[in-house]
């Protein structure tokens, strides 16, 4: 039996009104009957007969989002968007845990399949608007987005499609300075001269293999042995059966999120590097590999010396992993120079790219950096094949014909003069290329390929 619920009524003496009242605190999938009583002042009438049996609905996933999101006024940036998404009208009877965001390029020059760009926790409950910051987007690019809420019962169907473009990475500012000039009468005078400067704000884009991307997607999700389940169940019951029920549901949501990424997201293909076409560098980041001594001795409570040796071995491994190898590259004339990408590297299949059609390993190239050998296929076609696969950038390796980044390597261009390779190519075919394109000398390419081992 539930404790009594009172409802103050306002009525007149002539008409009898139908009354409605929401009763909270009920448990899901439970049969209830109700009795109603009336009171006036200190006088209480007998309770009515029991109502028919009413069964509460089962817990479910949240309702589909049908209202498009908007963007925060200051949340429109070149590589990120801050979304304002109205929450679902029905949470499914369980507190909403978070939101999944999918996106695809609106323009057919890009990879046009839906991709999972993030899973974001709901930081506050009871809010009409959820704020979601989506990172790792390409600058000045139009996307289509879909958002879905999830709770510990599962993921709702993806919501309505909203089209939104990231911002132009260039920033204009006016600099005013005082200079001495000759006046009309020949005398010197101090005047103010204004100059408009255009600067490019280079954003950060993280792909597969970068830990921050994995944190955004998974680390906040339901722990197997944590206490988060109790929060979701407390609205309905403190019975242990509800806590037990949420454990497998948490697993189901995690598995669904993994499926959104696809198997290739969790397959190791190569080293993690940072490609920066604004600076003309490729930085190879070493992987952290803990020695057996560090793993075995760390948990040995009975041997302080073993624990000390383990701590030293772990610290040494961390210091070695922090070391980076910086390789100089030649940036393409048409490379955008608007963002630096940190991601795992995958070698194209075939290595020189395809003259038509997708790469054979296009799924592996998605959200990664692609290495291609120079030759056989035009450079712009190599870049297009990588971009069509959803790659974040392309590194073209010379086959040993170049000894320096000069016109003997790429006709009509010399890096020492600030010119990019492929400078004499027609501009129109390159107009659709929005990802960084750089070239690497053979010796440096061998260093990069050695990092795959």
N, C-alpha and C positions, 0 to 999 in steps of 0.2 A: 504494500500500500504506500502511496505517496502522501507526504504531508499536505495538509489542506492548502489550497490556493484561493486567495480572496480577490474579489474584483468589485471595486466601487462603481455603482451604476447611477447614471443620471437619466431620469425618465419623467414623463408627465402622467397624469391620472386618467388620461383618455385612451391612449394608444399603448398596445403591448408591442415591444420591439423584439426582433430576433437578435440574439447576442452572440458574439464570437470572442474567443479568448485563446491566446497561444499558450500552451503548456510546455515548458522546457524541462530538461533534466531526464527525459525518457531514454531508454536504452534501445539500440537498433534490433530489429527482428524479434520483438517481444510482443505478446498478446496483452492488451489492456482492456478493462472496462472502466467506465467512469460514472460517478454519481454527482449530482449537482444539488446544492442547497442554497437557500436564500436567508439573508438576515437583514433586519432593519433596526438600527440602534443596538439595543441589548437583546433583541428578540431574534432567535434563530429558528427557522423552519426545519422540519425533518428533511433528510436527504431523499432525493428522488430514487426511483428504481435504477438498477444498473443499466448502462447503455449496452448496445451490441458490442461484440468483441471487435476491437480495432487493433490491427497489427502494424507496428511501426516499420518503416522501410529499412532495407539493409543499407549498410554503409556502401558508398560507391566512389568512383573517381569524380573529380570536379566536373562541372558543366563546361562545355566548349565555349571559348571566348568568342563573342560575336561583335564586340565593339573594337574598332581599330585603335592602336596605340598612337600617341603623339610623342614628340621629342621635347625634352627640357629645353628652355630658351638658351641655356649655356651648355647644353649637352651635345651639340652638333660639332664634331671634330673630324679631322681628316682620316683617322683610323679607328674612331669609336663613336658610338651613339648612346645617349642615355634616354631610355624609353620610359614613358608613363603609360602603363597598361591598366585599364579598369579591371578589377578582380572579377572572377566568375560570379554569376548570380547564385549559384549553388555550389557549396564546397564539398558536397557529397557526404556530409555528416562528420567529416574529419578535418582538422585544421590543415589548411594548405601549407605544404612543406616548401614549395618552390616553383620555378617556372623553367621550361625548356624553350629555347629559341632556335629556330631553323631559318636559313637564308639561302638565297640563290641570286646569281647575277641577273639583273633584268635585261641586260644587253646580250645579244647572242654572240658577241665577240668573246665572251668569257665562258667559263665552266657554268653550265646552266642546270645542273642537278641540285636538288635540295641538299644542303649540308648542315650538320649540327654545329652551331657556333657557340653553344654554351648552355649550362644548366645552373640556375641561379637560385639561392635560398631565399625564402620569404622572411625577411628580417623582422617584420612587425606584423602582428595579427590585428584584425579589426579595421584595417585600412581599406578605403575605397579604391585607392590607386596604388599599384605596385611599381616601384622604381627599379629598372633593370639597366645595368651598364654593359653594353656589348662591345667587346674590344676585338683587336686583331682583324679589322676590316681594311680593305684597300682604299686609298684616298680617291676622292672625287669619282666615286663609283656608285651607280644606282643598284640597289638591292630590293628584292622582295623578301619580306619577313613573315613568319608564322610563329605564334606563341601559344603554348599550352601549359596549363597549371597541372600540378600533380600533388597528391597526398600519399599517405602510406597504403592506400588501396590501389594506387596505380596512376597512370598518366592519362589525362583527358585527350580527346581528339584534338588535332592541331586546329588553331583558330583561324579567323579570317586573314586574308593576305593584305598586308600593308606595304606600300612601296615608299622607299626613302633613300636618299642619296647622302653619302658622306661629303664632308666639306672640302673645299679647295685648300690645298696645303700652303698656298702662298699667302703671305701677309704683307699688306702695303702700309708703310708709315712715312710720314713727312718729317724731314730733318731741316731745321732752320738754323743758319749760322750767319754771323756778321763778317763781311769781307770789305776790303778797301778797293774802291773803284774810282776811275776818273769821271768827274761830273761833266756837265755840258760846257762849263767854262774852263775845263782842263784841270780844275783843282780836285784833289783827292777827297773823297767823302766815304763815310762808313754806311753801308747799306746791308739790309737783310736779304739773303738769298735762300729760297726754299727748294729742297730736292726731294723727290719722291723715290723711296727705296722699296724694292720688292724682295722679300726674303721667303725662303721655303722652310717651313717647319717640318722636319723629318720625323715621322712617326715610327712607332715600333709595332711590328707584326710578328706574332709567335705562331709557329706551326707545330705539327706533330714532332715529338721528341723533346720539345721544350717543356720543362716541368711546370711552369706557370700556367700553361694551357691545360694540363691535366688537373691542376689544383682547381681552376675555374670550373671544370666539368664534373669532378668526382668527389673531392675530399670532404665536402660538406654533407654528402648523402648519408643515409641512415646507417649508423654503426650497428654491428651485429649484437654487441653486448652492452650498448649504451643505455642511457635513461631517457632518450628522446621519445621512445615509444609511450612512456607514461604520460607525457604532455598531450599527445594526440588522443589517448584513451580516457583521460581524466574527465573530459566533457560528458562522457557517457557512463563510465563505470570504472571502479578500481579493481574489479574482478580480474584475477590472474589470466583468465581465458582470453581477455582482450589483449593483454600484453603478449601472450604467446602467439596470437593471430597476426600481430603486426610484424613479427620477425620474418616469416616467408614473404610477406608483401613487400617489405623493404628490399629483399633480394630480387623480387620481380621487377621493381622499379630500376634497381641498379643494372640488371641485365638488359632491360629495355633501353636504358641510356647507352650502354655499351653497343647495342645493336644499331643505334642511330649513327654511331661513328663508323661502323663497319670493321671487319677484321683487320684491314690494313692499318688502322690507327694504332694498333697495339703490336705490330710486327716491326722489329728492328731492322732497318735497311742500311744504315751507315752512321757516320759521326754527325754530331750536332755542330753547325757552323752559323756564324752571323755574316750575312751578305749585306754590305753597305755600299750602294752605288754612288752615294753622295760623297764618300771619302775614298772610294776605289779600293776597298779591302775585303778580304774574306778571312774571318777569324775562326780557326778550328778550336773547339772547346773539348778538352779531354773529359772522358767519362770517369765518374767516381767508381772505382773498383776496390772494395775493402778486402784486404788479405785475410786468409783463414785465421791467422793469429788474432786479428782484431775481432773477428766474429766469435771465436771459441772462448777467448779469455774475458770478454766483456761481461758475460753473465756468471762468471765463477766467483761466488761470494766467499768461498773458502780459501782462495789464493789471492791475497792482495797484490803480490808481485805480478801474477798473470794479468790481473786487471789493469795494472799500471802499464805493462807491456802492450796490452790491447789498446789502451788509450793512446799511447805513443804511435803505434802502428796506424791507428785510425786517423790521427792528426796528420801524420806524414802523407797518407793517401789523399786526404782532403787538400793539403797544400800542393801536391803534385797535380791533382785534378784542376786546381785553380790556375795552373799555367796554361797559357794560350799561345798558339802559333798564328802569327799574322802574315798573310800572303797578299802581295800587291796584285791587283788585277787592272785590266784596261776596260773602262766603262764604255758601253756602246753609245754612239751619238744620239740615238733615240731612246735610251734608257731614261725612265721618268725621274729618278733621283728624288723621290718623295717619301720613301720609307725604307727602313732597314729590317730585314727579315731574319729571324732566328728559328731554325728548324733543322730536322734531320735531312741528310743528303741521300738521294737515290740516283743510280746511274740509269740513264734512259735505255729502253729496249725498243728498237735497235739503238746502239750507242750514238749513231749519227742522226737519229731522228727519222721521221717518215716524210716522204715527199707529198703524201696525201693520206688522210685518215688519221685516227688517233694512235698514240703510242701503244705498244703492246702491253706495257705495264702502267697504263694511265691511272689505274686505281692506286697504285703505290706512289705515283707522282703527286697525287692530290694532297694539298696542304704541306708539301715539302719543297725542298730546293732540288732542281734537276741538273745533273752533269751530263753534257753531251760533247762528243768529239767533233772537231771542226772537219768540214769537207762533205762532199756528196750531196748535201741538202742545203739550200740557201739559208743564211742566218735568220732571216725574218720568218721562214717556215719553221725552223727549229723553235724559235720563241713562241710562235703561234701554237705549235703542238703542245708545248709545255703549259701555256696559258689555258688552252682548251681542256687540259687534264686537271686544272685547278692548282697548278704549281704556284709557289710564291715568288719564284725567280729562277733564272737559268745561268749556269756557269759553263761557258764554252771552252774546252781545253784545246790548245794548239797541239799539232802532231809533231812538233819539233822543227817546223819550217821557220819559226820566228826566233830571233835571238834578242829582240828588243821590241818595245811597243812603238813602232815607227811605220813609215809609209811602205817599207819593204814587207811589213807584216800585214798592213791593211792600206791599200793605195789611197793616197789623198789625205792621210791623217797621221798625226804624230802626237803621242801623249804628252811629250815635253812642251808642246804648244797649247795644251789644254783641249785638244781635239779628241773626239771619241771615234772608235773604230766603226766601220760601215758608214762613214760620213758621206760617201758618194752614192749610197743607196738612194733610190727614189723614196720620198717621204710618205707617199700615200699608202703603200703596203704596211708601213710601220705605225700608221695612225691607230690601229686597233690594239697595239701592244701596250699594256699597262703595267707589266711586271719588269723588275730589273733584269738587264742583260749585260753580262760581263765576260771578258776573255782572260784566260790564265795561260801563262807560259808552261811548256812541257815539264820543266824541272819542278815547278810548284804544283802542277797537276799530279805528278807522281807522289808528292808529299800528301796531297789531299787523298789520293786513292789508297796510300799506305795506311791512313787513319781508319779505313774500313776494316782492317784486320783486327 
